[in-house]
Amino acid sequence: MYLMLHIKTATGLTFLRWRERFGVSRHVPWPEAVERIGGFTPDVADWYRQATEQALALNERHKELRRAITTARKVVMKTAPAVYARPLRMP
């Protein structure tokens, strides 16, 4: 298994998730990954657990930042001053 950056094209949401290395290269949910790493040596299994914890933290941070950007855009749109063209002077 390997971590892959996944981007939802409809929303632009970006996150890390586990993928199979061989075969159809499908998404591997964490509960299934836990079963798979059960046969690995303790060091390798710990590495997968740590990598997953970091990936989950990064995914959550990305969502937080997206929410902050959305909020900032709403604030800016509400407070943006109206701009009107000045009348042209005719000589």
Long-range contacts (C-beta under 8 A, 24 or more apart in sequence): 1-28, 1-33, 1-36, 1-48, 3-51, 3-55, 13-62, 13-63, 13-66, 14-62, 15-58, 15-59, 15-62, 16-55, 16-58, 16-59, 17-55, 18-52
